[in-house]
Amino acid sequence: MSLIEVEHLRKEYPNATPLKDFNATVEAGEVISIIGPSGTGKSTFIRCLNRLETPTSGTILVDGVDMCDPATDLPKMRQKMGMVFQNYALFNHKLVVENLMMAPMDKLGLSKQEAYDRALGLLETVGLRDKALNWPQELSGGQRQRVAIARGLAMDPKILLFDEPTSALDPQMVSEVLSVITGLAERGLTMLVVTHEMRFARDASSRVFYMDRGELWEAGPPEQIFEHPLRQETHDFVFRVRNWEWEMHSITPDIPALQASLDAYCQRQFMGRHAANSCKLVVEEAVLNLLRGIARKVGVADPNVKVSIAAGEGGVDMELLVDYRGPLLEVPNLFDMVDDDLSLSIVRGVCKKVELLEPGLVRFMI
């Protein structure tokens, strides 16, 4: 029997059905990353597993026990499943070490000294033993999430559930939290992680669940999901995560929205500062300054410029395509109108190679 068995799980709300017909099994020691578009039931599934949400119908067996049976001792079963929330859920009126001591003293009957010693050991596991006597609000977001992970381990669970543990963190904090989770994966702990961090899902998972529209659409090893997906929907999702696309249909585009979208893409790809800045510079100089400047000069209200970026791991070998095969292609002597030598110099200095693939389509290798 598998450690977790889920059959025909359904969860309905009055105005939404986040889970329609979810079926899956999880073996002991597996690390399952759960990915998919927002709003497709990923967090609802995790919360149903430990009965923070009550399923509308279906079966959930955890270690052979039916979690949907009214006779099941839920508090006892929840001791087998640690939970890490995206918003930390720490008690701010208690010291860091006290946050870890509460459940073992209350549920396991440990003495105060035993719970204290266990808490210190767990804080050392996540690199925060020296913060034991701090208040949670004195810590960074990444440190608080690491404390939350340590607290999730305090009851020595068989299963650890993560509900988007890095969604509220900046890139540096994301890396430190994922490093801790990866370390736990190497210790053989069974984990289910709802995540938008594709690099973690690919590198640390034994299997990946791709969810869409309230169902498990594809499950398999990371290589299958990310390199050879069986379903077109999985392929399309992975492509959107790996690639960035933007279109300029006005000479007064929403630049803050553009920058925010590009920033988010660079963060998802774990780009270092140099790679991210290079990517942003080429978009700014080649598109916003040069092509938009030409469009403004010749009176083209809708330049219809398309930009797409595909990047390797960490922003290595980025390919940026700029497609202006629209109104600008009809402008005679287009490049004779370029009078911004500084922008040209910046683009040439940043790029390894710039080539015209065909009239109106330029590739920048960064």
N, C-alpha and C positions, 0 to 999 in steps of 0.2 A: 504494500500500500504506500502511495506517495505521502509525503509529509503534509501537503495541501492538495485537496481535490475540490474543484469548483465546477458545478454543473448547472447550466441554465439559470445563471444568476441574473435577476432582474431587479431594478430599483426605479420606482416611479415616484414623481412628485406631482402635485396638482397641475403644474404647467410645463413639466419637462420629464423626460425619461432618460437619464444619463447612462443607465445600463439596460440593455435590451435582452441579450441572450449570451452571457459570458460563460465560456467553458475553458478550463485550464487545469494543469497539474504542475506542482513544484516538488522537486525531489530535495531531500536533505542535503545541505551544502551548496545548493545552487545560488548564484547571484543573478537575479532577474532584473533587468532594466525595462521599465515600462515607458514607452515613448508614443507620441502621436500628437495630433493637433489639439489645441486647447478646447476644452468643453466636450471631450469625448469619453468622459467617465473614468479617467485614470485615478484621480483622487477618490472618487466615490468607491471604486473597487477596493482600494487599500483600506478605506474606512469601513467597508462592509466586512472585510476579513476579520477584524477584531471587534466587530459589532458596535463601532461608534455610530454607524448607520444601520438601520434595520432593513434588510432586503425585503422587497415586495414578494418575491418568490425565488425558488431555487435552493440549491444545497451547497453548503460550505463545510467540508470536513478538514479539521486541523488536528494532526496527530491522531486521526481516527475518531475524533469527537465532532458531533454535528453542532456547529455554532448557531444554527437556526432552531435548534430544539429548545422549547421553553424551559425544559428541565436542566439544561446545561448550566453549570456554574461559570458564568461569564467572568467574574473577577479572577477566578482561578485560572481560566484559560488565557486571560489577558496577560497573566504573569509569564506565559510562554512567548509573548509577542511584544517586544519593545517597540515603541512608536516615536519617531522623530518628525516633528512638524516643521513647516516652512517658517513659522513665526516664533520658533524656539520654545514658547510656552513654559518659560521658567518662572519661578516665584521670586519676584523682585524684592520681597520683604525678607528673604532668607539668603544666607551666604551661599556661595557656589557649592561648597562641600555639603551644606545642609540640603540643598536640592537633590543631591544624590543619596543622602542618608534616609530620607523620609520613607520611601517605599520598602526598602529592606527591613527597617525597624518595624513598620506597621504590618507588612504582609508576611515576612519571613521570620519575624521574631528575633532578629539580630540585636545584640546589645548595642549601646551607643558607641562603644569603642570598636566593636566588630564592624559596624556600619561605617564608622569614620575611616578605619583602615582600608576597607573595601573601596570607599569613595576616593581615597588618595591614590590607590592603585589604578583605578579607572581614569582619573584625571591625568595620571602619568601616561597612560595609554594614548590619550589624545593630546599630550604635550602641554598640559595646563596644571600640573601639580602646584606650581608656584602661585596659581590664582585661587587656591582653595578657600582662602579667607576674604576674597573680594566679594563685593556685591555684583550681581549680574549686570546691572546698568553701568558698571565701571569697565566692562569688557567691550571689545569690538564685536561687530555682528558675526564675524567668522569664529571668534572665540566663544561667543554665546552658543553658536550652533554646535561647536565641538563639545561644550558642556552638555548640551541636549543629547548628543550622541552618547556621551558617557552615562548620562542618566538612563538612556534607553537600554544600556547594558547592565544596569545596576541589579536587575532581578535575574541575571544570568539566563536570558531568554534563548529559546531554540530558534526564534525567528525575529529579525529586526526589519521593521517597516519604515520607509522614508517617503514622506509626501513632499516632493519638490524641495529638498533640503537646501538648495543653493539659490532659489528664485529671488530672495531678498538681498543677495550679497553682491558686492562689486567684484571685478575679476580676480583681484589678488586674494580676497577672502574665499571665493569659489575654489581656487586652487588648493588652499590649505584644508578646506573641508573635504574636498574630493580625495585628497591624499589620505586623510584619516579613514574614509570609507573604503578606499582601495586596500589599505592595510588590513581592515577587518575582513575583506573578501579573501585575502590571502590566508587568513586564519581558519577558513572553512565555515564561517558563520552563514546560515541561510538568510538571504536578504532579498527584499523586493524594494526597488527604488524607482519611484516616479521621477523622471528627470527630463530636462531639456538639454542636458549636456551630452552631446552625441559622442564626443571623444571618450568620456567616461563609459558610456554605454557600450562602445565598441571595444575598449581596452580592458575593462574590468568585469564584464558580464560573462557568465557561462551561456546564458540565453537572453534574447531580447524579445519582448512582447510589443508588437505594433497594434495599438488600439485605434479604432475609428468608429464613429457613430454608435457608440455603446457596446461594441463587440470586439473580440480579439480576432483581428483579421489575418495576422500572420505571427508565428512564433518560430524562432530558430536561432542558431548560433549567430554571433555578430557578423561573421563573414557573409552569411546568407542575407541577412537583413540589409547590410550596408553595401555589399558588392553585387549580390545576385538575388535580389528580392523576387519572390514568386508572384506577387500581385502588383499591378500597375499603381495602385494607390500607395503602397509602401515605397515604390520607386519615386513617385512624385513627391512624397513627403521628404524623403532623404535628399532629393535634389534641391528642394526649397531650402532645407537647412544648410546644405553645403554651399549654395549659390546665393548671390544677391542680385536683385534686378531693380531698376528704377527707370522711369521715363520722364522726360522733361517736355511738357506740352505748353509751357508758357515762359516768357522771358522774365517773369517774376515768380519763380517756383517757391514752394514752401521749404526754404532752406533749413530751418530748424528741424522739420520733420525728416528731411533727407539726412541730416547729420545724425539724428537719433537712430534712424534705421541702420545707417552704416556703422555707427558705434556698436549697436546691438549685434550686428553681423560679425564684426571684428572680435567681440567678446566671445561669441559662440565658437569661433574658430581658434580660440586661445592664442590670438596673435600677440606677439610682443609689441612693445611700444613702437619700435622702429618700423616693423611691418605694417602696423595699423596706421601710423602717421604717413608712410609712403603711399598706402592705398588711398587715404583721404586726400593727400596732396594732388595725386593724379586726377581724381574726380574733380577737385576744386579748380585746378589750373586748366585741364584740358576741356572740361565740360562747362563749368560755371563761368570761368573767365573767358576762354577762347571762343568756343562755339556759341555760348550765349551772347558774348560781345558782338560776334559777327551777325547773329540773328537780330540783335537790337539795331545794329548799324544799317542793315538792309531792310528793316521793317517787317521781319517775319514774326508774327505774333505767336505761332505754334511751331517751334523748331522740330518737334517730333524726334527727339534724340533719345535713344535707348542705351542704357548702360547695364552691363552684366559683369559680375565678378565670380570667378571660381578660384578657390585657394586650396593649397595642400595643407597638411598639418602645420599648425602654428603660423600660418601665413606664408609658408615657403612656396616659391614658384607660383605666385599669383598671376592669373591671366585676367586682364581687364579689357573687355570689348566695348567700343563706342561705335554705335550704329547711327549715322546721320543720313541714311538713305531716304530722305524725305525732302521737304522744301529746301533745305540747305544744299542738297546735292545739285539743285537747279541753279544755284548762284554762280554766275560766271567768275572764273579766277578767284575761287573761294579763299585760297590760302594767301593770295596777294593782299587780302584784307587783314591779315594777322599783323598787328603792330605791337603786340605785347611780348617783347623779347624776354622779359623776366619770366613770364609763364612758360615760354618755350624752354628756357634754360633750366627751370625747375623740373619740368617733365623729363627732359633729357638726362638730368643728373640723377633722378630717382629710378628711372627704368633701365633694365638690362637691355631691352630691345623694344623698338617701336616699328611696326610694319603695317603697311596698307594691304589688307587682304584682298580687297576689291574696292572700287570707287564707293566711298561712303562708309566703309567698315574698317576701323583701325584697331589693331591689337597692341596692347601695352603689356610687356612682360616685366613684372616687378620682383 
